[in-house]
Amino acid sequence: MTASIQLTRGIDEEATDVKITRSKDGDTSVAVFLFDVPKCMSGEKASSNEILGMYMIDEEGEMVTRNVNAKFVNGKAAGIEAIHKIEGEQEWERFLRFMNRYAESNGMGLNKS
């Protein structure tokens, strides 16, 4: 099974960008996912798709965040931002395993600041 992200159940999305920050003590981390042209907001069925969260799915299971914001310009969908908060070392390790699988599945790379 490959790793996938869904904003609407059943529609796999490709993140345009992912920015990850981590506190100095490592207790709290935040990942911000950007989707410039999400599939769930385009096409003929876009108006009937419900975006209730961002679902990160892989062979270990599913992680969910409900902190999802859509952007509109002149009444048209202009992208989605989803924020996933990570608490503690165990959640951080799980998130990294997912991101490695997702990056491998979608040809993404890592740029360190």
N, C-alpha and C positions, 0 to 999 in steps of 0.2 A: 504494500500500500504506500502510495506517495503522500506527502504532506500537502494539505490544501487549506485555503482560507475561503470561507463563505460569508457573505453579508446577508444573503437570502438563502435559505436551505435549498440545496440541490444545484446552486450555481457557483462554480469555482471562480475565484477572482485572482488577479495578479496585482500585487501591490506595486505601485510606482516607486515608492520610497519607504524605507523603515529607518527611524531614528531611535536609538536606544541610549538612555542615560542611566547612570547608577550612582547612588550616593557613596560618599567616601567610605562609610562603614559597611556598605554592601547590604544593608537591611532593606532598602527600598530602591526599586528600579522602575523605569517607565519606558514603554515602547510605543512610539507614535507611528501608525501605519497610514500612508497616504495612497488613495486610489483616485487617479485623475479621471479615468473614464470607466467606472465600474460597469460590468455587464448587466448587473441587476437594475441599473438605472437607464439602460438603453434598450432599444428594440421595441417591438409592438406590445409585449406583456409588461413593460416596465411599470406602468401605473398600478398594476395589480400585485406587484412584489412587495412584501413586507420586510423591512429591515429592522429586526429586533435586537441585533447585536452583531458582533464579529465572532465567528466560530473558527478556531484553529484546530484542524483535525489531522491526526496521524495514527500510526499503529498503536500508540500508547493510550489513545483516547481523544478527548476533546477539552480545549480550554476556551472559555467564553468571556468576552467583555461586553458590557451593555453601553459603554461610553463611546457612542458612535454619532458623529455629526455630519450632516449633508450640507454641501454648499450649492447655492443656486445663483445664477447670473441671468438677469432678465427673464426670470421664470423657468429657465432651463437648468437641468442638472449639470453641475460643474465639478463634482468630485465628492469624495467622502474622506473624513479623517476619523480614525479609530484609535483610542488610547487604552492601552493595556497596562495596568499597574501590577507589579510583581513584588511580593513581600517574602523576604527570607531566602536563604540559600537553596532550599529544596525546590521552591518555585522557580528560582533563577536557573538552576541546572535543568529543570524540565523545559523551561522556555528555550534555553540554548539548544537542547536536543531537537526541539521542534524547528527552530529557525535554521539549524544546519540541514535538516531534511527538506524544509521548504526552499531554501536557497539552492540546494542541489537539484530539486525538482524543477525549479523555475529559472535556472541559469543566473542567479544573483551572486554578487560578490560582497566582500566586506571592505569598507574604507574606514580606517581608524583615524580619529582626529588628533 
